Amino acid sequence: MTSLWESIARTHASAAGVFHARAGSLALSSLEDNSALQGKLETYRGRSVVLATHEQLPSAIALLELDGIARRVVLCTPDLSAEALAAVAAQAEANVVLKDEIAQSPVPCHPDRRGSEVTQWILLTSGTTGLPKLVVHSFESLAGALPRRPASAKPMVWSTFYDIRRYGGLQIYLRAVLGGSSLVLSSAGEPVREFLARAGAAGVTHISGTPSHWRRALMSGDTALISPDYVRLSGEVADQTLLDSLRAAYPTARVAHAFASTEAGVAFDVDDGLAGFPAELIDKPGAIEMKVKDGTLWIRSARSATRYLGAAAALTTDDGFVDTGDMVELQARRYYFRGRKGGIINVGGLKIYPEEVEAVINADPRVRMSLVKARRNPITGSVVVAEVVLADEHGGGDTLSTEGVKNELLEACRRTLAAHKVPAMLRFVAALEMTAAGKLVRPSA
């Protein structure tokens, strides 16, 4: 059994890197003879602990301290209501909920971090309605396949728009600390410009986010504040227009989009500049196996979660595959993501993937992002409607100008899509709502 702290020490002899947060920075080496838990580390040994801090830095520190010590660590984000937090704590059989008890400036106490537990890492699913499911991971399922940077390698500084208490952000956190790299943490509600300025000042070399995060960054006009070597997208469908826009913004960077989910883990990343992924990855033997069943992507991997905590529903099938719920379609030896299985719009019995329509709208250089959804209709049951955010230089024009853009966008949809997929209404909005996980807020199915 190896804990997170022991893995770092084994790789680097001592903790390396720095956590850069909005309120200040912390060198990981300062934890070697100090504790953010103020000398109480032994009181958490074998216990179930909920981390519910507002800022990410205290949770980032506590993860280093508690893995191998606590029986279970539950990662909660600040968007969770008090009622939901209480329900999560009850389901996790939590002995303690940590909020302000975690010091962002560790105090001297010579902590004993010898591992005695195989700690369960509990992540919450990012559904927008109802209580989230609690997904059980281990340190090995989360980090076992992550690379460790050789001591001679070029120093890296990681950053992510994600919250590290969600799966996508946690992967970046683990990449950084296990690789001896520094990490720039975002902050809830932080303006894009401020975050990118902090990341740039820290010398960020590797940065990740959802497609919606990156569209907001492009909309801000502040992408030049960073000069990364590596840009990563995950969590939503990455369309060709967005990939091309990021390539233009960062011409020397490697731009990759990855597929991962809280339950299935990381399946692959693609850095050939194209949307979708090669068909050769399907039914290919290896540590990560993928198959397409009824148009849906299924994954079997040692990086998948173990189970749902306290849930009756099984996470995997009898043969170990996880149904991702993501629909894919094969075209010319490449699979393309079409959308979530539960997000299909039904128009008179005909199915429509919102992301397919959004890709057509987003292909127009005057568009920064769009959201396609259903509106009830007494005849067809539903019709397709679209909300569109224009780039700044096109969003403040007169009514005649914007009406012309609307007509051209609808005409592009008519040329590209079947008639039932063309939006019956398209309207321009100043912004689109995003979830705490950095994804577009979509109506419940």
N, C-alpha and C positions, 0 to 999 in steps of 0.2 A: 504494500500500500504506500503510495506516494502522494503527499499533499501538494497543493499549489506552491506554498512557500518552499517546501523541500525541493520541488522541481526547479524553481528559480535558483536556489542555492547550488544545486547540483550542476546546473548549466553554466552559471556565471561566477560561482564561488561566493558572490554576494549579490544582493538585490541591486539591479541597475535601473536606469531610467528615471523619469520624472513624470508625475501627474500634473498637468497644467489645467487648472480650473479657473472659472471666472473670478473667484474670490482670491486666488493665489495659487502657488505651486508647492508641490511636496516631492522631495527626492525619496525614492523608495528605500534607499540605504538608511534613511532616518528611522525606519521601522526595525532595524536589526536589534537595537537595544532599547526600544521604546514600544509603546502600545497606544493605539487609538481607543482601545476599550478600557483605558485608565486602570490597568492592573487587575481587571476583572475577567481576564481571559479564561482562567480555570473554572469560573462559575458557569461558563457556557459549554464546558466539555460534556458531550453526550446529550445536549439539549437541542430542541427545535427552535430556531431563531428566525424571526421575520425581520428583514431589513426594509424599513419604510421611511428612509430619509428624503428630504425634499431635494437636496442637491446630490449629484452623483459621486462627488469625491469621498464623502464618508462611507458610502457603500463600497466604492472601489477599494478603500483601505480595509474595511471589515472583511471583505471576501478573502483577502490575503491572510487575515488573522484567523478566520473561523474555519476555513477548509482543513479537514483533518482533525478538527477539534469538536465542532458541533455535529450532531447527528443529522441535522437537516438545516439548510439555509434557504429561505424563501425570499425571492427578489421581487419587490413591489415598486411600482412607479408612482409619482406624486399625483397622477390623475385619478387614482383609485379613491373612491368615496370612503368615508368613515365606516359606513355600513358594509361596504364590500370588503374593506380591510379586516373588519371584525370577522366576517364570514370566512375569509381566506385563512386567518389566524386559527379559527376554530377547526377548519378542515385539515390544516397542517399540524394540529395538536401542538401549537406553539406554546413554549414556556415563557417566551419573552418577545416583545416587539421593540426593536431598537430604532429610535428616531434621533433625538438630540444627544443621546448618550455617547455617540461616536465623535471623538474629537478630531477636527481637521488638522490640529497640531499635536501629534502624539506626545505622550508624557513618558519620562523615564520610568521603567519598571522591570527591565530584564525578563520579558515574557517567555514562557515555556511553550514553544510551538511544535513540540513533538507530536506527531500525528497519532491519534488513538481511535479515530473513526473513519469509515468510508462515508464521507459526507454526501448526502443527497442535495443536489442543487435543484430547487423547484422554481420553474419559470412559469409565468402566466401567459396564456394565449391572449392574442390582441383583438378578440372580437369586440364589436362596438355595442352589443346589446347583451343584457344579462350578466351573470357572474362569469368570470373567466374560468377556464379549466386550468388545473394545476398539473404541469407536465414534469415528470421526474427524470432528471439527468444525473449523471455522475461526472466527476472531473475527467475521467477517461473518455466518456462519450462526447464531452464538449471539447476536449483538448488533445486527446490521444493522437490525432493525425495532424495536428498543427506543426509547422516547421519551427525548429529552434535555430536562431541565427548564429552562425559561426562567429567566434570572437574576432576574426579578421575581417568580417564583412563590413561594408559601409554602414555607418549608423543610420537608423531609420527613426522617423517621428511619425507615429500613427495618429489619426484623428477620425472621428465619425460623427455624423449628424445624429445617429441613433443614440438612444439612452442605453447605457451598458447593461441595464437590468432587463433588457429584452434580448432575444436570441441574437439578432444581427449585431447589436452593439457589444454583447458579451463576447462574441467571436473576435472582435477587434481588440477588446480589452485583453483577452488571453493571448492573442498574437503578440501584442505589445509587451506584456510583462514576461512571457516565456521567451521572447526574443531579445530581451534586454533593451527594449526600445522605450522611448518616451511616448506619452499619450496625451493628446489634447481633448479634454472632455467638454461637451456642449452643456448648456444649461437651459432648463425649461423656460420657454418664452423669450429666449435670447434672440435679438435681431440677427438676420443672416450676415449682415455687414460686420457686426461686432464679432461674431463667431469666426468668420473667415479672417478677419484682421488678427485675432488672437492666434489662430492656427498658422497664419503666415509669419507672425512674429516669432513663433516657436520653431519655425523652419520645417513645417509639415512636409513629409515626403510621400505618405500613403494615406488616403482618405476614402471613406465609404459613406454611402447613404442610399435611401430609396430613390427611384426615379422622380418621385414628387419632391423630395429634398433637392435633387439636382435641378429640377425645373425652377424651383423657387430661387436657387442660387443664380441660375442664368437670368431670371427675371430681375434680380437685384442689381445686375450690372457690375457686381463686385467680384466676379470670378478671378480677376487678375490679382487679387490680394494674396493668392497662393500660387505656387509653382510646383505642383506635385509630380512625382515620378510615376505614381500609380493611382488610378481612379477606379473605384469599385461601386457597382450598383447591385442591389438585391431587394427582395421584398415585394416588388410589383413587376409588371411586364415592362421590359426595356425596349421601346420601339426604335426603329432605325433612325428616325429623325433626331431623337435625343442622343443616341450614340454618336451620330455625326456632329451634333452641336458640341458635345464634350470633346470630341477629337479636335474640332476647330478651336475651342477655348484652351485646350492643353495639348498642342501638337506634338510635344516630345514625351508625353505620358503614355503609359500602357493603360488602356481603358478596358475594363473587364466587367461583365455582368454575371452574377452568380445565382444559383438556385439553392435556396435553403428554406426550411420551415422549423418552427419550434419543435414539432414532433419528429420530423424525418431527419433533421440535421442538414448538413451541407452535402449536396449531391454533386455539384460540378461548378466550375466557372469557365467562361468563354472569353477569350481576348482576341478573336480574329476580326473584330470590328463589325460583326454582323449580328442582327437580332436572331433570336432562336438559338438552337444548338444542333450539332451534327447528329444525324440518325444513327451513326455508328456507336453512340453512347448507350443506346437502348439494347437490351438483351446481351450486354457484354459482360462476361464473367469478371469478377474482381472483388475488391473490398467493398465497393459500392455497386449495387446492382439496381438497374432501373427497367421497368417495363411499362407498356401502355395498355391499359385495359379499359374498354368501352370509352376510349378517348381521353382517359384520365391518367396522369403520371403517378406511378407507384414506385416506392423506393425501399430497398432493404440494405441496411448498413449498420456497422458497429457504432456509428455516430448517431443513430436514432435514439430517441428517448426510451426509457424502460417501460413506462406506463403512465396512465393518468392517476393522480393521487385521489383515492376515495371515490372514483367514478366507476359506474357499472360498465360503461362502454369500454371495449378493448381498444388499445392504441394500434396494435398490429393484427394482421390476419394470422391464421395458424402457421403459415409458412414464413412469417416474419416480415412481410411487406407492410408499409404504411401507405395508405391512400392519401395523397397530398391534396386532393380536391381541385387540382389545377388541370384544366383542359388543354390538350395540345393537339396539333394537326400537322400531318406530314405533307410537305411540299418540296419536291426536287431534292430529296435526300437530306432535308433539314426539318426539324420539328419547330413549330412556332407556338408560343403560348397564346391562347385565345381568351382566357379568363377563368374565373372561379366557377365551379360546378353549380354553386348555389346562387350565382349572380346573373344567370341567364334571363333575358327579357323575352317574354312570350307575346308575340303579336299575331293574333288570329291563328294560333297553332304553330307559327314559325318561330324558330329560336334565333336569338341575336346575342352575341357576346359584346357587352359595352366596350371592352378594350379594343375590339376590331374597328369599331366606328371611331373611337378616340384616336387611333393610330392614323386614320385618314385625315382627321381634322388637325391633329398635331403636326402633320407633315407640311402644313403651310407655314412658311417662315415668319408670318405675322402672328402666329399663335404660340403661346408659351405652355399652356396646359388646358385640358378640357375634361369634363365629366359628362358621361352619357348615362341616362337612367330612364326608367319607365314612368309614364303618366297614364292613369286610368282612362279608359275609353269605353263608352257603352256599346260600341259595335265590335271592335277587335279585342277588347279586354284591356289592352295596353297600346300605347304608341311610344315611339322613341323621341326623347327630347335631349337637348345638349346645352350645357353651360360652358362658356368659353372665356378664357382669360387671354387677352391680347398682349403682345409685347408693348412696352411703354410708348414707343414711337407711333403705334397704331391705335392705342387704347383711348387717347384723348381727343380724337378727331371729331368733326361735326357729324350730325345725324346722317347726312347724305353719304359721307365717306364710310362710316361704319355699316350702313345698310348695304353698300356695295361689297364690303368684305364678307358680310353675312351671305349674300347671294352667291358669291364665288365659292365660299366654303360648302354651301349646300350643293352647288353644281359639281364640285369635286366629289362629294359623296354620291351623287347620282351617277357619275361616270364610273366610280370604282365599286360601289356596293349594289346589292340587290335592292329593289324598290322598298321592301318592307324594313330594310335597315337604315334608310335615309331618315334623319331626324325630321319629325313633323314640325318641330319648333326649335330654333337656335337663338339663344340670347347671350349677350356679353355681360360678364360680371367682373368685379374688381379683384376678387380672390376666391379660392375654393378652400373649403374646410379640410383640414388634415387631422388624422388621429394622432394620439400621443406616440404611436409607433412610426409616424412619418408617412403614412399612406393616405390616399384620398378617402374621405368618408363616403362610403357607398350605402344606399338604402338597403335595409334588411330585405332578404328574399321573402 
